[in-house]
Amino acid sequence: MFDYLIVGAGFAGAVAAEQMARCHGKKVLVIDRRNHIGGNAYDCFNRDGILIHRYGPHIFHTNSERVFQYLSQFTSWRSYEHRVLASVDGKLVPIPINRNTVNLLYDMKLRSDEDVEAFFASRAEERCSIKTSEDVVVSKVGRDLYEKLFRNYTRKQWGKDPCELDSSVTARIPVRTNEDDRYFTDRFQMMPKHGYTRMFENMLDHSNIRIQLGCDFRDVETSSFREIIYTGPVDEFFGFRYGELPYRSLRFRHKTFDKEYLQPVAVINYPNDHVYTRITEFKHLTGQLHTKTAVVYEYPTSEGDPYYPVPTPENAALYKRYAELAAATEGVHFVGRLATYRYYNMDQVVAQALTLCKQLVAAPDYALDSATSIATVSNALPIRPAVAL
C-alpha cells in the first residue's frame, strides 16, 4: 500500500511526508510512538484554555526565504522577536550579552560600541586555540562574565563543565557591543498564528498520507515498504550496536498563575539560582489574550526523551561509527536531529528534509500550489483546543 515508511511526525518527518505525498505522488505511512504529531514542537491548550508548548518553548526564526515560503503554505504568522533575560546578582539582564548587560551588571555607563569592545578586551583571556565552550567565552568577554552567565548554566544544562564541551555549545550565543536585545537577528522571526500543531495538521492533510500514532518503529514490519525515512535516534535504529549515544533530556513542570502576566519577557534564565534553568511564559510567544497565564520550568536531566546531543570528541567518534552504518544501509534515509546526532534549529531540519526529498526523486524544488495555499483555507477556521494536559 505504501511507498515510504516515515518514522517520526516532527518537522523532519512531516516535511518529508508532505513532499513525497503532495509533490511526488507517493503513498506514505507516518508513524510516531507518541500520541500526537508535531514532535517536540507540539502545542496544545491546557485545562485553563491557554496555548502552551508541552516540550518547552519553540521560537521560529530563519534567514532562509526558501524555508519560510515553504512553511507559509501551511500557516499564517504572528510577528514575534524573542527576548531573554537572565537573573544574575539580583538583577534581570539581557541575554545575549550586550551593552546594557554590561552596564547593569557593573553599574557602568558605556555609551558606544567602542567602549564595550574596550571593556571586553580588558577582561578577555588569551587562548592559543579555541577548542572548548569555556575557551569561546573567556577569550571574548573574560572570566567574570563567564562565571556569572555561562558556567553554572552550562553545568545544569549539560551535566558537564564548559571546559569538557565542544566550542559549538557557547559559540551559538553571540556577544554584542550595541543595545540590540533580541535573542535572534534572523530575517524572519515569527510564530505560527494558530500554533505549531495546526501547522502540522495542515502539512499532513493529504489523501496519500496515513498517520499511525502510539506506534513504535520496532513493531512495524518494514519489509513491506519500498523505502524508509527515519528521524529517530540513529543508535536505536541499529540496536545500540556500538553503545548508546549520550543525550541530555528535560523534565518540564507546567504551572498556571491567576494573573495576566508573570514575567516581563517570555523567557528568564537562572544561571546560578535554582535547579531549573529557565522559566517560559507562553502568552508572550503566542499573543493569546487570557486573564490567567501559563509557564513552564525546565529541569535538565540525563534520563528521558533525547533532546540534545552531547557535543564531546568521544561522542563525535561514536556517532561517526553509526554514520558509517547509516550510509551503508540501503533503502533507509536518516534525517533530523536524532538521526544525524546534531543540534539543528527548526529551519535547518526543514531545509534538510526538503533537500533529502529533492535528492530522492531527482526532481525540482518543492512546488507551491498554484490554486490556493493550505494556509488560506485553514485561516478561515476557528482555533480549536487540542489534547489538554
LUMRO-653712 format. One record per atom (N, C-alpha, C, O): y, x, z. Coordinates in steps of 0.02 Angstrom, whole numbers, plus 50000, padded with zeros to 5 digits. Example, Ala and Ser with C-alpha at 12.3 -4.5 7.8 and 13.67 -1.06 7.14 Angstrom:
497165066050390/497755061550390/498355066050390/498345071250423/498885064250354/499475068450357/500025064550394/500575067050402/
***
This chain:
499395004050000/500005000050000/500645004250000/501155002149973/500615010150029/501225014050039/501195020750004/500665023949999/501775022949979/501835029649951/501965034850005/501715040450002/502385032850055/502585037650106/502475034650176/502615028850189/502235038850220/502255037550291/502835041650319/502855047750310/503295038450353/503855041850384/503795041150459/503795035650486/503745046850492/503625047050564/504295048050599/504595053350595/504535042750632/505165043050668/505695038750634/505795039250574/506035034550674/506525029850646/507235031650669/507665027250676/507345038150681/508025040550696/508395042050631/508205039450578/508905046150634/509315047550575/508895050450518/508935048050461/508495055450532/508115058750478/507635053750446/507605053350384/507255050150486/506765045550459/507085039650424/506845037550371/507625036850452/507945031050422/508265032750355/508195028950307/508595038450351/508895040550288/508355041750235/508425039550178/507825045150254/507275046450207/506965039950183/506815039150124/506855035250229/506555028850210/507005025050162/506775022450111/507655024650178/508115020950136/508155023950066/508155020350016/508185030550063/508235033849998/507615032849955/507655031149896/507035033949985/506425033449947/506285026249926/506015025049872/506475021449968/506345014349953/506855011449904/506675008549853/507495012149921/508015008749882/508195012449818/508295009249766/508235018949822/508455022749763/507895024949717/507995025949658/507285025549746/506745028349706/506135023849702/505615025749675/506185017749729/505675012749720/505015014149754/504505011349733/505005018249805/504385019849840/504265014849896/504735012349927/503635013549909/503455009249965/503345013750026/502975018650023/503655011850082/503705016350139/503505012650203/503695006850214/503105016050244/502965013650312/503315018350361/503185024350361/503755015650402/504105019450454/503795017750521/503745011850539/503585022850558/503305021650624/503715025350677/504015030550662/503715022750737/504055025950793/503695024050857/503525018250867/503595028850901/503235027450963/503655023451012/503385020251057/504325023551003/504755019351044/504735012151019/504455010750965/505035007551057/505025000551038/505664998451003/505834992551001/506025003350974/506645001850939/506765007150885/506475012550887/507185005450837/507405010150786/508025013850812/508305012050864/508235018950775/508855022350791/508785028850828/509265032550837/508165030450851/508075036750887/508525037250948/508645032250983/508785043150960/509225044151017/509915041151008/510305040651056/510085039050947/510725035850934/510715028350948/511215024950939/510145025750970/510075018650983/510585016151034/510665019151087/510925010651017/511365007451065/511165000151074/510854997151030/511354997351130/511174990451147/511654987751198/512064991451225/511614981251211/512034978151261/511664977851328/511084975951331/512004979951381/511684979551447/511724972351474/511964967851440/511504971351534/511474964651562/512164961351569/512224955251572/512684965551572/513354962851578/513684961851510/514264959851506/513314963251456/513594962251389/514024967951365/514424967051319/513944973951394/514324979851374/513884984151328/513314985651344/514164986051271/513794990151224/513744997351251/514245000551264/513134999751259/513015006451286/512565010451240/512215007651198/512585016951247/512115021451213/511575023151264/511695026651314/510965020751251/510435021551301/510295028851315/510135030651372/510335033151265/510145040251273/510755044851273/510725050451246/511295042651302/511885046851307/512335046051247/512135043151197/512955048651252/513465047251201/513305050551134/513075056251130/513435046851081/513365049351012/514025047950976/514195042150965/514385053150959/515035052550926/514965055350856/514795061150847/515105051250806/515025053550737/515635057350715/516205055150724/515515063150685/516045067250656/515755071550601/515185073950607/516125072650548/515885076650493/516455078850448/516975075550445/516365084450415/516815086550362/516535084950293/516855086250242/515945081950291/515605080550228/515775073650203/515575068650233/516145073250148/516305066850118/515665063650092/515605057450092/515205067650068/514565065150044/514195061150098/513965055650086/514145064050158/513805060650213/514185054450235/513895049250248/514845055050240/515255049450262/515195043550213/515105037850234/515235044950149/515195039550099/514495036450099/514425030450089/513995040550109/513315037850112/513245032850169/513015027250159/513425034850230/513355030450288/513815024350284/513665019150313/514375024950248/514845019450241/514545013550203/514835008150203/513985014650169/513645009050137/513345004250188/513214998450172/513245006550249/512865002750298/513275000750360/513014997350404/513895002850362/514325001150419/515055001650400/515235005550356/515464997750433/516184999250433/516305003450496/515865004350537/516915006050502/517035011050553/517615009250598/518055005350580/517595012150658/518145011950705/518395019050715/518015023350735/519035020250700/519305026950709/519275028950782/519455025050826/519045035050794/518995037350863/518995044950864/518605048150829/519445047850903/519465055150913/519245056550985/519555054151033/518725060550991/518415061651055/518805066751097/519015071951072/518895065151160/519225069651207/518815070251270/518535065351295/518765076351296/518345077851354/518765081551406/519155085951389/518685079651469/518995083251524/518445086351567/517885083951569/518625091751601/518165094951649/518485094851718/519075096251726/518065093351768/518305093251837/518205100251866/517645102351880/518765103751875/518745110751898/519305111851950/519885110251937/519125114452008/519605116052060/520045109952078/520635110652091/519735104052078/520095098052096/520555095352042/520955090852054/520515098151982/520935095951927/520505093751867/519935095951860/520785089351826/520455087451763/520815091151707/521405089951694/520445095551674/520745099751622/520395098751556/519805097051555/520755099651500/520455098451434/519905103451417/519955109351432/519385100851384/518855104851354/518785102551282/518765096551270/518755107151233/518755114451238/519415117251268/519925113851271/519375123451289/519955126851318/520525126851267/520445128651209/521105124651291/521715125351251/522285127551296/522175129551353/522885127151271/523465129651308/523555125751374/523705128651426/523455119151370/523525115051430/523005116651483/523135116351543/522405118451461/521875120451508/522105126451550/522035126451611/522365131451515/522595137451550/523175135951596/523185138151654/523665132151572/524255130551613/524065126651675/524335127851729/523605121851668/523405117851726/523015121851777/523125121251837/522545125951754/522115129751799/522495135251836/522335136651894/522985138251803/523315144051832/524055142851849/524425147451864/524255136451846/524955134751861/525445139051822/525915141851850/525315139551757/525735143451713/526125138951667/526025132851666/526575141851629/526975138151580/526985141751513/527525143151486/526395143251488/526345146451423/526575141451370/526375135651371/526995143851323/527325139151277/527135140151204/527325136051162/526785145451188/526645146751117/525925149251109/525605151251158/525695149151047/525035151851032/524995159251051/524485161551076/525535162851039/525545169951053/525485171251128/525165176051149/525805166951168/525755167751241/525025166951264/524785170751306/524685161951236/523995160651256/523535166251231/523085168451267/523645168551170/523255174051143/523315180251188/522825183651201/523925181551210/524035187351254/523685186351321/523405191151349/523685180251347/523335178851409/522585180051401/522285183351443/522295177451348/521575178451336/521425185851328/520925188351356/521835189351291/521725196551279/521745200451345/521375205351353/522165198351391/522225201951455/521615200751499/521475204751545/521245195451486/520665193651527/520005195351493/519495196251528/519995195951428/519375196951391/519035203451409/519355208551422/518365203251409/517965209251420/517665211551354/517375207651317/517745217951340/517485220651277/516725221051280/516435223351329/516405218851226/515675219251219/515505222851155/515805221651103/515025227351159/514825231251100/514525226651046/514625227750987/514175221651068/513885216851022/513855209951056/513835209451117/513855204751015/513835197951040/513145195151028/512975193150972/512725195051080/512045192751073/511895186451114/511485182251094/512225185751171/512075180251216/512675175451222/513225176951199/512545169751254/513085164951265/513615167751312/514205166051306/513405171851359/513895174951403/514345179651363/514955179651374/514055183451319/514455188051277/515005184351240/515575186751235/514835178451212/515315174651173/515925172951214/516495173851192/515815170451274/516365167851314/516785173451345/517395173451338/516455178151379/516855183251414/517225187751365/517745190551383/516965188551305/517325192651256/517935189151228/518375192351199/517965182451236/518545178651211/519055177251265/519655178351255/518815174851324/519285172351374/519205175551443/519605174051487/518715179851452/518655183451514/518185180251565/517915174851554/518105183651620/517605181851669/517785175551709/517345171451723/518425174751727/518595169251771/518505162451738/518215157851767/518745161651677/518645155351641/517905154151626/517675148451627/517555159551614/516825158951605/516495156051667/516065151651662/516695158551726/516395156051788/516615148951804/516215144951828/517245147251789/517505140651806/517215135151761/517075129651784/517125136651696/516985131451648/516305131751614/516045126651591/516005137651611/515415138451569/514765139951607/514245136951594/514795144651653/514175147351680/513745142151715/513165141351698/514035138651763/513635133851801/513435127751759/512895125051768/513885125651714/513705120151669/513105121951626/512655117951617/513115128051600/512555130351559/511915130851600/511375129051576/511965133251661/511375133651704/511075126751716/510465125951714/511495121751728/511245114951737/510945112251673/510395109451673/511305113151618/511085110151555/510445113251529/510005109651505/510385119851534/509825123251502/509305125951550/508755127951530/509465126051615/508995128851663/508945136451657/508475139451683/509425139451624/509455146651615/510175149051621/510635145251609/510265155351640/510925158351641/511145159651569/510725161051527/511795159251555/512035160551487/511825167351459/511775168151398/511715172151503/511515178751478/510795178751451/510585183551419/510425173351463/509745172651437/509705168651373/509175168151342/510275165551352/510265161051295/510615164151235/511065168251242/510385162051176/510685164451114/511425162751111/511655157951142/511795166651075/512525165751070/512715159051040/513275156651050/512265155951003/512415149650969/512585143951017/512935139250998/512355144351080/512465138851127/513205137951141/513475132451135/513545143251161/514255142751177/514705144051116/515295142451118/514425146851063/514835147951003/515035141450970/515505141150931/514665135950986/514835129350959/515495126750987/515805122450956/515715129351044/516315126751077/516895131351061/516885137251079/517415128751029/517985133051010/518435134651069/518395131451121/518855139651060/519385141251107/520045140951069/520115144151017/520525136951094/521135135751057/521745138551095/521745138951156/522245140351057/522865142751087/523415137451083/523955138351112/523285132051047/523785126651042/523625121151093/523235122251139/523925115251085/523825109751132/523365104351104/523355098751130/522995105951052/522535101151022/521965099851072/521565104351085/521925093751099/521425092251150/520845088151122/520445085551161/520785087651056/520215084151027/519595088551033/519625094651025/519035085351048/518415089251053/518195091750985/517935097250978/518285087550933/518105089350865/518735089350821/519225085850836/518725093250769/519285093450722/519065091550652/519425093050604/518475088450646/518215086750580/518675081750544/519065078150574/518605081650478/519005077250436/518855069850451/519315065750454/518225068150461/518025061350475/517785060850548/517285063950566/518145057050589/517945056050658/517995048550673/518535045650670/517425045450688/517425038250698/516765035950728/516295039850738/516745029550743/516145026450771/515955020450728/516395016950703/515295019150718/515095013150682/515395006950717/515295006050777/515745002750679/516134997350709/515694992550749/515914990150802/515094991250726/514644986650761/514064990250794/513564987150813/514124996750801/513615000550837/513125003950790/513055002150732/512775008950818/512285012750779/511675008450761/511415008950705/511445004350807/510845000450794/510954995850734/510514995150692/511544992650730/511684988350673/511684992450608/511434990150557/511944998450610/511945002750551/511235004350530/511075004150470/510795005950578/510095007450562/509745001250534/509335001750488/509894995450562/509584989250537/509764988250463/509334986350423/510394989350446/510604988650377/510274993750332/510084992250275/510204999750357/509905005150319/509175003750302/508945005250247/508825000750349/508104999650341/507934992650315/507344990850311/508444988850298/508334981950274/508194982050199/508644981150158/507554983150182/507354983450111/506634981150105/506224982450149/506484977750050/505814974950040/505274980350034/504684978950045/505474986450017/504984991950010/504844995550076/504435000050079/505194993450129/505134996850194/504794992150244/504994986450253/504264994750275/503954991250331/504024995650392/503955001750388/504174992650450/504284996350512/503764994250563/503644988350573/503464999250594/502974997950647/503185001850710/503155007950711/503404998250761/503655001350822/503095001650874/502594998150868/503195005750925/502685006750976/502055009650946/501495008450970/502135013550895/501565016350858/501595023950859/502095026850838/501075027050884/501045034350888/500725037150825/500245034450798/501005042650802/500765045950741/500015047550745/499655047150695/499785049250804/499095051250813/498615045350804/498015046350796/498875039250806/498455033350798/498445030650727/498155025350714/498765034150680/498815031850612/498325035750568/498255041850574/497985032250524/497535035350475/497965038050418/498135034350372/498125044450421/498605047250374/498325048450304/498695049350257/497665048250298/497365049650232/497525044150181/497435045250121/497745038350205/497895032850159/498595033250129/498795028950090/498975038450148/499655039350122/499685045250075/499355050350085/500065044350022/500135049749973/500475055850003/500265061549994/501025054450039/501395059950071/501685057550138/501735051650151/501865062450179/502135061050245/502805064550253/502885070450235/503295060950280/503925064050302/503925063650378/503935058250407/503915069350409/503805069850481/504445072250516/504715077450498/504685068350566/505295070250602/505175071450676/505655072450714/504545071550697/504385072750767/504335080250783/504495084350740/504135081950844/504075088950863/503545092550820/502985090250815/503735098150791/503295101650745/502685104450782/502135104650753/502765106550845/502185109250881/501685103750897/501085105050897/501925097750909/501475092050922/501075090250860/500485088450865/501385090750801/501035089150739/500415093550731/499895091250708/500465099850751/499915104550744/499505105250807/499145110150817/499555100150850/499145100150910/499295105850958/498845108050995/499915108250958/500125113651002/499685119750994/499495123051043/499515121250932/499045126750916/499255133350947/498835137150972/499895134850946/500135141250973/500485140351040/500795145051066/500435134551070/500775133051132/501375128551120/501575127551063/501655125751173/502205121051167/502865124651157/503015129651190/503265121951112/503955124251104/504375121351160/504355115251171/504755125451196/505145122851252/505735118651230/506095120351183/505835113151265/506425108851255/506745107451322/506415107651374/507385105851320/507715102951378/507755095351367/507855093051311/507665091751420/507695084551416/508265082051461/508605085951494/508355075451462/508875072451502/508605066251538/508185062551511/508845065251598/508725058951634/509395055451640/509905058451656/509395048951626/510015045151625/510025039951682/509535036651696/510605039451713/510715034251764/511305029951741/511875032251744/511155023851719/511675019351695/511945015151753/511575013151798/512595014051752/512905010151807/513495006151779/513855008551736/513585000151805/514154995951786/514624995351845/514414994451902/515284995751831/515794995051883/516214988851869/516354987151811/516394985451922/516784979351916/517534980951911/517934978951954/517704984651859/518404986351845/518454987751771/517944988951738/519054987551744/519124988051671/518954995051646/518614995751595/519195000151681/519045007151662/518945011351724/519235009951777/518525016451718/518385020951773/518715027751762/518945030951810/518735029951699/518965036651682/519545036351632/519615031351597/519945041651628/520495041751578/520245043251508/520585041551459/519655046251501/519365047751436/518615045951438/518345044251491/518295046351380/517595044351376/517135048751418/516675046251450/517255055351418/516795060051450/517165064651498/517675067551480/516895065251558/517135070351605/516535074851623/516025072451647/516615081351612/516105086251629/516195088551701/516745088751728/515625090251732/515635092951801/515265099551802/514665099851818/515615104951784/515285111551780/515015113951847/514475117051849/515375112751900/515205115951964/515015111252020/514735113352071/515165104852011/515015099852063/514465095152039/514395093951979/514065092652087/513565087652074/512965090452035/512995095852006/512425086652037/511815088552000/511885086651927/511625090051883/512235081051913/512325078951843/512845083351809/513245086651841/512815083251743/513275087451703/513895083751682/514435086651677/513825077151668/514405073551643/514315066051654/513765063551664/514895062451652/514895055151654/515235052651591/515785054951573/514905048051557/515185045051496/515345037751509/514935033951535/515945035651489/516145028651493/516175025851422/516585028051381/515755020951407/515625018951338/516195015051305/516285015551245/516585011251343/517105007251312/517625011451277/517945009051230/517725017651299/518175022151263/517915023451193/518295024051145/517255023951186/516945025351121/516935019351076/517095019751017/516765013551104/516645007651064/517265003351053/517294999651004/517755003951097/518344999751092/518224992651115/518654988351105/517664991351146/517494984651168/517964982351224/518144986151268/518164976051221/518574973051273/518124969451323/517734965051304/518164971351386/517734968351437/518054969551505/518384974651516/517964964851551/518264965551617/517904970751660/518184973251708/517274972251642/516894977451677/516824983551633/516994983351573/516564988951661/516454994951622/515784998051639/515554997551696/515475001351591/514815004351600/514855011851588/515195014151542/514505015651629/514495022951623/513765025251627/513325021551646/513665031551607/513005034651615/513105041651643/513545045451621/512685043451691/512665050151721/512085053751688/511545050951680/512185060151669/511655064051636/511405069551682/511785073551710/510735069651689/510405074651731/509925078651687/509395076051669/510085084751671/509625088851631/508975090251669/508975090851730/508435090651632/507785091851662/507335095351612/507455095151552/506815098451637/506335101951593/505775097351571/505365099351529/505745091251597/505215086651580/505495080351550/506055078351565/505105077151506/505335071051474/505375071851399/505135076751371/505695066951366/505765067151294/506135073451272/506605075551306/505925076651218/506275082651194/506955081051165/507015076751121/507465084551189/508145083551163/508435089851132/508655089751074/508415095251168/508755101351146/508255107151141/507975109151192/508155109951082/507765116151077/508105121651118/508715122251116/507715125551154/508005130751196/508055137251155/507545140151138/508665139451140/508765145051094/508695151851127/509185154651150/508085154451129/507955161251152/507565164951099/507245161751056/507575171551099/507195175351049/506445173651050/506125173350998/506175172651110/505455171151115/505295164351083/504795163751048/505725159551094/505605152951065/505695152950989/505335149550953/506165156950965/506265157550893/505655160650860/505455158550806/505355165550893/504745168650866/504165163750865/503765163650818/504115159650918/503575154650920/503675149450866/503195147450833/504295147150857/504425142150805/504255144950736/504005141350693/504395151350725/504255154350660/503525153550641/503365152550583/503085154150690/502375153350676/502215146150655/501825145050609/502535141350689/502445134350669/502755132950601/502495129050562/503335136150587/503655135050523/503225137450466/503215134450412/502865142850477/502405145350426/501835140450414/501625139450357/501585137450468/501075132250461/501345126250422/501005123550378/501955124250438/502265118450406/502345119750331/502225115250290/502565125650314/502675127250243/502025127250204/502015125950143/501475128650237/500825128950204/500455122250204/499905121750176/500745117150235/500415110650240/500625106150182/501195103750180/500185105050135/500345101150075/500415093750092/500035091050133/500895090550061/500975083450068/501335081250131/501395075250143/501575086050171/501945084350232/502615087950230/502635093950217/503155084250242/503825087050238/504165086250305/504195080650332/504415091650333/504685091750401/505445091750397/505745095850362/505755086950432/506485086250428/506745083850496/506415080050531/507345086050513/507665083950575/507625089050631/507325094350623/507945087350687/507995091950744/507315094250769/507195100250774/506885089550785/506255091350818/505775094750769/505405099250789/505775092550708/505305095350659/505495102350636/505075106050612/506145104050644/506365110750624/506625114850683/506885120350673/506555112150742/506735115650805/507435118750801/507535124650814/507915114450783/508615116550779/509055111050807/508915105150799/509605113050838/510065108150866/510575106250812/511095109550804/510415101050774/510855098550722/511295092850748/511075088950790/511905092450722/512305086550732/512035080950688/511635082150643/512255074750701/512005069050663/512145069750589/511705068250548/512735072050571/512895072550499/512465077850465/512305077250406/512285083150502/511855088250473/511155085650460/510845087450411/510905081350505/510255078350495/510265073750434/509795073750394/510805069850427/510865065450368/510865069550304/510505067950257/511255074950303/511285079150244/510615082250229/510415082750170/510255084450280/509605087450270/509115082450241/508725084150196/509125076250266/508675071150240/508845069250168/508395068250127/509485068650152/509685067150084/509455072650036/509205071249981/509525078850057/509315084450015/508565084450005/508325085649950/508185083050058/507455082750052/507245077550001/506825078849958/507535071550006/507335066149960/507515067949888/507135066449842/508075071149878/508265073349811/507765078349784/507585078049725/507535082749826/507035087649804/506365084449790/506025086449743/506175079449829/505525076249821/505455072749754/504925072749724/505985069649732/505945065849670/506295069249612/506305066749556/506585075049626/506955078849574/507425074249537/507465074249476/507795070249577/508235065149549/508965066849565/509085071249607/509455063549533/510155064449551/510275062449623/509835059649656/510865063949647/511035062449716/510985054949728/510925051049680/511025052849792/510955045849809/511425041549767/511955043849746/511225035349754/511615030849712/511925025349755/511585022349797/512565024149744/512895018549777/512745012149738/512725012249677/512645006749773/512515000249742/513154997949708/513674997149740/513134996949643/513734995349605/513984988249618/514574986849607/513534983849640/513734976849650/514104975949716/514654973349718/513794978049770/514084977149836/513734981749885/513154983349875/514074983949935/513754988149985/513484983750040/513724978250052/512974986350075/512684982650131/513204981550184/513194976450218/513664986350192/514184985550244/514604979450231/514814976050279/514754977950168/515164972150152/514834965750178/515174961350204/514184965350170/513824959450192/513794959250268/513924954050299/513614964850299/513494964850371/514124963750411/514104961050467/514694965750384/515314964950422/515514957650431/515924956150474/515224953150392/515364946050399/514934942950454/515034937050471/514464946750482/514014944150532/514294945150602/514644950150614/514154940550648/514364941650718/513964947050752/513384948150734/514254950550800/513884955450838/513394951850883/513584947250919/512764953950882/512274950750924/511974955750972/511884961650954/511824953751033/511534958351081/510844960751058/510444956951033/510724967251069/510054969951056/509664969551122/509844965551166/509134973451129/508734973251189/509154975651249/509454980951246/509174971751302/509574973451361/509184978251406/508574977951409/509544982551441/509234986951490/509034982951551/508764985751599/
***
